[in-house]
């Protein structure tokens, strides 16, 4: 029997699935289809998150804006993420996992539809509010669904590695379009096309019971589930960890190109590709280190990775050589890559089972708001003192992660 077959009847079941009438093979096939579509959704999210940093050198002259104004992209994105984080449980209670993901994917497409024709900067900026909400809803539900699948620690690793594939492709595609044409904004036409395909894929794989609550009394349970989730100490500790982690992850990729141009005096048309080197190390780390970390102990190994990541960041800061910077930032990405899926898995071990889905979704969405908050703060600081602040900011974020990681309880927290 396939690994997913055992969970096929309880992983995001709709009422129609619970009568046990469907053959196990069909149920397993349904889970596989949903795994594929949710993985595609997070890949599109990766294409969304990793492109802005590479496009900054083209956005500035195109719109005639400062680094501070560029950083407002991340602030608007953060507002969208935050709204999606708190709306997630209530939206899912009304339209189910599949409906929430389709809604999120559709809202994400609204953002791309506002971006691809290079509108006035105010309109372009507002588009990131929609992508923030859209990605937040999808990220929460993708993680919540994946945690219900057998061997979830491995599937979570795969899910977030696929996100990494999107982050590798984003700088490659965005930098190629921006460097070889005068229309950098066409990158968002590519993401719009993929976004529409994402809506179709999710609607098809979750078509059975689409826009229906996962359980009959979901609306009544939503309020109590949210209250139980936000009152759990371990959930907030993991939220803090994820908030800093995703902030470090996206800040590093988002401002890397500008750092290499401004501080290391690199050629924008060449150093833009180094962002893909960073995201490549990040993705490989999620794949290679997933089982190793699980077998040797998540708590111990994540602590070790943090120490090594700090060493890499110090070397990145002190070695004024673009090749050396490319190597150290790649290793940095490799080491921190597993933190997010490993952290979510550890959370399921220290909270009651009935909170798993709500807490995973809450942490995935609210914690990931760091992907917008810290790039904005970095940009705001860099606009005053320069992009050379990037390495110390990243080191501070890693140290902060270590504090939250040490605070994580080792037994179930009620």
Secondary structure, DSSP 8 states (H G I E B T S, - for coil): --TTGGGTTTSS--GGGTTS-S-HHHHHHHHHHHHHHHHHHHHHHHHHHTTHHHHHHHHHHHHT--HHHHHHHHHHHHHHHHHHHHHHHHHHHHHHHHHHHHHHHHHHHHHHHHHTTT--HHHHHHHHHHHHHHHHHHHHHHHHHHTTSSSHHHHHHHHHHHHHHHHHHHHHHHHHHHHHSS-GGGHHHHHHHHHHHHHHHHHHHT-TTTTS-SSTTHHHHHHHHHHHHHT-HHHHHHHHHHHHHHHHHHHHHHHHHHHHHHTS---HHHHTTHHHHHHHHHHHHHHHHHHHHHHH-HHHHHHHHHHHHHHHHHHHHH---HHHHHHHHHHHHHHHTTHHHHHHHHHHHHB-GGGHHHHHHHIIIIITTHHHHHHHHHHHHHHHH-GGGHHHHHHHHHHHHHHHHHH--SS-B-
